[in-house]
Amino acid sequence: MVTSWPKGLPGVGTGAERLAQRITDMSGGRLTVKVYAAGEIVPALECFSAVAEGKAEMGHDASYYHIGKHRQAPFFTAVPFGLTANEMSGWVNYGGGQALWDELYAGFGLKPFLAGNTGTQMLGWYRKELKTADDYKGLKVRMPGLGGEVVKRLGATVVGLPGGEIFQALQNGTVDAAEWVGPYNDQALGLNQVAEYYYGPGFQEPSAALELLINKKLYEELPKDLQAIVAAAAQAAYDDQWAEYSLRNGEALANLIAKGTKVSRVPNELMVALGNASGELLAEERDKADAVGKKIFESYLKYRAPLSAYTRIGEQAMTNARALAYKYVE
């Protein structure tokens, strides 16, 4: 299993290792999976090609790294103002998303599964304060996928970097701002040491689903019980990683604040500008999409409406209520 993650990185890196061990254990050793960090066999952002070409049997990364392969690949990790972690699982598992994903990746010789989610991400780390959309003009920003396309519309220059190169790029000024994941992973990379301002929430990733890539020919040669084991292990990895990030992000955020990080909410004016730019981009992308891309758009938007409607009156309303001032047990 090749991955996009620095060796031993908490969360995404260790999550890939747990997934590999789970497949090995559940199969009784009939499948043994060894994990390779970014750069050990292939560069961080080339897992897709490595698995498709048979250089590796499996890969663990994020689908929005492959926007150059197909413009709708990012839908299976994150799109601006898209689905939360539980909404994403609902769409892929029960709203037809998996069948569309299979159709899209089959053309590249790949079989995909959800295999992790880091939850709602942060907008990222900035070396200067953000107040309005004009503050993006001239900024060099590390932001992958369609989120990067959005900030380009506000005047930013987008720089593509794997996670292991972000710290140095912020430190030496190669980029002025960068988003990575959230407090848990950002702290692990030391990004608080090289940028003063930390903004959230991340419009670009309401959640970030990770994927298990398998060479399709090899997967189809597996007996049915091993195929089922791989599928079950991948879903367990999704749930496991989401649970981990739910706790660890909160712990890491408290630690970053204690160390002096300035955590700020994205100003409303800027968020509206990002929302407008996102809507314009997605409309243009839908018009340009090929046949399978249009089906992905149709399905995603069809299910986003009822999913987000229930989130608003359910989970979002409950968390808003929980934040009200009342007698609270601590």
C-alpha positions in Angstrom: 0.0 0.0 0.0 1.5 3.3 -1.1 0.3 6.4 0.6 0.4 10.2 0.3 1.3 10.6 4.0 4.6 11.3 5.7 5.9 8.3 7.6 4.2 7.9 11.0 2.1 11.0 10.7 -0.7 10.8 13.3 -4.2 10.2 12.0 -3.9 9.8 8.2 -0.5 8.0 8.3 -1.2 5.8 11.3 -4.8 5.3 10.0 -3.4 3.7 6.8 -1.2 1.5 8.9 -4.2 0.4 11.0 -6.2 -0.3 7.9 -3.4 -2.5 6.5 -3.2 -4.4 9.8 -6.9 -4.8 9.9 -7.0 -6.4 6.4 -4.1 -8.7 7.4 -5.7 -9.8 10.7 -9.3 -10.2 9.3 -8.1 -12.3 6.4 -6.0 -14.5 8.8 -2.9 -13.6 6.9 -4.3 -14.7 3.5 -3.8 -11.0 2.5 -0.8 -9.3 4.0 -0.5 -5.5 3.5 2.7 -3.5 4.0 2.5 0.3 4.1 4.9 2.6 2.4 5.0 6.3 3.2 5.1 9.1 0.7 8.3 9.0 -1.3 9.4 5.5 -0.3 8.2 3.9 -3.5 6.4 6.7 -5.3 6.0 10.5 -4.7 3.2 11.6 -2.4 0.8 12.6 -5.0 1.2 9.7 -7.4 -0.6 6.9 -5.6 -3.3 6.9 -8.2 -1.0 6.2 -11.2 1.1 3.7 -9.2 -1.9 1.5 -8.4 -3.5 1.9 -11.8 -0.2 0.9 -13.5 0.5 -2.0 -11.1 3.5 -0.6 -9.4 1.6 -1.1 -6.2 -1.5 -3.2 -5.4 -3.1 -0.6 -3.1 -3.0 3.1 -2.3 -4.3 5.3 0.5 -4.8 9.0 -0.3 -7.4 11.6 -1.2 -9.4 11.7 -4.4 -9.0 15.5 -4.9 -5.3 14.9 -5.6 -6.5 13.5 -8.9 -8.4 16.4 -10.3 -5.9 16.3 -13.2 -7.1 12.7 -14.0 -10.8 13.7 -13.9 -12.4 17.0 -12.8 -15.1 15.2 -10.7 -12.7 13.0 -8.7 -12.6 15.6 -5.9 -16.3 14.8 -5.1 -15.2 11.7 -3.3 -13.0 13.7 -0.9 -14.5 17.2 -0.6 -16.0 20.0 -2.7 -16.5 23.5 -1.4 -19.6 23.8 0.8 -20.2 20.1 0.3 -20.9 17.2 2.6 -19.9 16.6 6.2 -18.4 13.3 7.3 -21.7 11.6 8.2 -23.4 13.1 5.1 -20.6 11.8 2.9 -20.9 8.3 4.3 -24.7 8.5 3.7 -24.3 9.6 0.0 -21.6 7.1 -0.9 -23.1 4.1 0.9 -26.8 4.7 0.5 -27.3 7.5 -2.1 -25.6 5.9 -5.1 -22.2 7.5 -4.7 -20.3 4.3 -4.6 -21.6 3.1 -7.9 -20.7 6.4 -9.6 -17.3 6.3 -8.0 -16.8 2.7 -9.3 -17.8 3.8 -12.7 -15.5 6.8 -12.7 -12.4 4.9 -11.5 -13.1 1.8 -13.6 -11.8 3.7 -16.6 -8.4 3.9 -14.8 -8.3 0.3 -13.7 -9.1 1.1 -10.1 -11.5 0.0 -7.4 -12.1 2.7 -4.7 -13.5 2.6 -1.2 -14.0 5.2 1.5 -11.2 4.6 4.0 -11.1 7.5 6.5 -12.4 11.0 7.2 -10.7 13.8 9.0 -13.9 15.7 9.6 -14.5 19.4 9.0 -11.2 21.1 8.2 -9.7 24.5 8.9 -9.3 27.2 6.2 -5.6 27.1 7.2 -2.6 29.0 8.4 -1.9 32.6 7.1 1.1 34.8 7.6 -1.1 37.9 7.5 -4.6 38.7 8.7 -7.6 38.0 6.6 -10.4 40.6 6.6 -12.0 40.7 3.1 -11.8 38.9 -0.2 -9.3 41.4 -1.4 -6.7 40.0 1.0 -6.4 37.0 -1.2 -5.0 39.0 -4.1 -1.4 38.1 -4.6 -1.3 35.4 -1.9 0.5 32.2 -2.6 -1.7 29.5 -1.1 -1.3 25.8 -0.7 -4.9 24.4 -1.2 -5.7 21.3 -3.3 -8.8 20.4 -5.3 -11.6 22.7 -6.1 -11.0 24.8 -3.1 -7.8 25.9 -4.7 -9.7 26.8 -7.8 -12.0 29.0 -5.7 -9.3 31.1 -4.1 -7.7 31.6 -7.5 -10.9 33.4 -8.4 -10.2 35.8 -5.5 -6.7 36.5 -6.8 -4.6 33.9 -5.1 -1.9 31.8 -6.7 -2.3 28.2 -5.8 0.8 26.1 -5.1 0.6 22.3 -5.1 2.5 20.7 -2.2 2.3 17.4 -0.4 1.9 17.6 3.4 5.5 16.9 4.2 6.6 20.0 2.3 4.2 22.5 3.9 6.3 23.5 6.9 9.3 24.5 4.9 7.3 26.3 2.3 5.6 28.5 4.9 8.9 29.0 6.7 10.8 30.2 3.6 8.0 32.1 2.0 7.4 29.8 -0.9 3.7 30.1 0.2 2.0 32.8 2.2 -0.7 30.5 3.5 -1.5 26.8 3.6 -4.3 24.5 4.6 -3.5 21.0 5.6 -6.1 19.2 7.7 -7.0 20.5 11.2 -5.4 21.0 14.6 -4.4 17.4 15.1 -2.3 17.1 12.0 -1.4 20.8 11.7 0.2 20.7 15.2 2.0 17.5 14.3 3.6 19.3 11.3 4.5 22.3 13.5 2.6 24.7 11.3 1.9 27.0 14.3 5.6 27.7 14.4 5.7 29.3 11.0 2.4 31.1 10.6 0.6 33.4 13.0 -3.0 33.3 12.0 -5.2 30.2 12.0 -8.7 30.5 10.3 -11.7 28.2 10.3 -13.9 26.7 9.1 -12.6 25.4 5.9 -15.2 26.1 3.2 -13.1 23.9 0.9 -13.5 20.8 3.0 -16.7 20.4 5.1 -15.1 17.0 5.7 -12.3 15.2 3.9 -12.9 11.6 3.0 -9.9 9.5 2.3 -9.8 6.6 -0.2 -8.4 3.1 -0.4 -7.4 2.5 -4.0 -7.0 -1.1 -5.3 -5.9 -2.3 -8.7 -9.2 -3.3 -10.2 -7.9 -6.4 -12.0 -6.3 -7.8 -8.8 -9.3 -7.0 -6.7 -11.6 -8.8 -9.0 -9.3 -11.9 -8.9 -9.8 -12.1 -5.1 -12.3 -14.7 -3.8 -15.6 -13.1 -2.6 -14.8 -13.5 1.1 -11.6 -11.5 0.7 -13.3 -8.8 -1.3 -15.8 -8.6 1.6 -13.1 -8.4 4.1 -11.4 -5.5 2.3 -14.7 -3.6 2.0 -15.5 -4.1 5.7 -12.0 -3.1 6.7 -12.2 0.1 4.6 -15.5 1.1 6.2 -14.1 0.4 9.6 -11.2 2.6 8.8 -13.6 5.4 7.8 -15.4 5.2 11.1 -12.2 4.7 13.1 -10.4 7.7 11.7 -13.4 9.9 12.0 -13.7 9.0 15.7 -10.0 9.7 16.2 -10.1 13.1 14.6 -13.3 14.1 16.5 -11.4 13.8 19.8 -7.8 14.6 18.8 -8.7 17.8 17.0 -10.3 19.2 20.1 -7.4 18.3 22.2 -4.9 19.7 19.7 -6.9 23.0 19.3 -6.8 23.6 23.1 -3.0 23.0 23.0 -2.4 25.3 20.1 -4.4 28.1 21.8 -2.4 27.6 25.0 0.8 28.0 23.0 -0.4 31.3 21.6 -2.0 30.5 18.3 -4.6 33.1 17.1 -7.6 31.1 16.1 -10.2 33.2 14.2 -13.5 32.6 12.4 -13.5 33.5 8.7 -15.2 36.9 8.5 -18.7 36.7 7.1 -18.0 39.0 4.2 -15.1 36.8 3.1 -17.1 33.6 3.6 -19.9 35.0 1.3 -17.3 35.8 -1.3 -15.9 32.3 -1.1 -19.4 30.9 -1.3 -20.3 33.0 -4.4 -17.0 32.0 -6.1 -17.7 28.3 -5.2 -21.2 28.4 -6.7 -19.9 30.0 -9.9 -17.1 27.4 -10.2 -19.3 24.4 -9.6 -21.9 25.7 -12.2 -19.1 26.0 -14.8 -17.7 22.6 -13.9 -21.1 21.0 -14.2 -21.6 22.5 -17.7 -18.2 21.2 -18.8 -18.5 17.7 -17.3 -18.5 14.5 -19.3 -21.3 11.9 -19.1 -20.1 10.3 -15.8 -19.2 13.7 -14.4 -22.7 15.0 -15.0 -24.1 11.9 -13.2 -21.9 12.6 -10.2 -23.0 16.2 -10.1 -26.7 15.2 -10.3 -26.4 12.6 -7.6 -24.3 14.7 -5.3 -26.6 17.8 -5.5 -29.7 15.7 -5.3 -28.7 14.2 -1.9 -26.9 17.3 -0.6 -30.3 19.1 -0.2 -32.0 16.6 2.1 -28.8 15.7 3.9 -28.0 19.3 4.8 -31.6 20.1 5.6 -31.6 17.5 8.3 -28.2 18.5 9.6 -29.5 22.0 10.1 -32.4 21.0 12.2 -30.6 18.1 13.8 -26.9 18.1 14.6 -26.2 21.8 13.8 -29.2 22.9 15.8 -28.2 20.7 18.7 -24.6 22.0 18.8 -25.9 25.6 18.6 -28.2 24.8 21.5 -25.3 23.3 23.4 -23.4 26.5 23.1 -26.0 28.6 24.8 -25.4 29.9 28.4 -27.0 27.6 30.9 -26.0 25.5 33.9 -23.5 23.1 32.4 -21.7 20.2 34.1 -17.9 20.3 33.5 
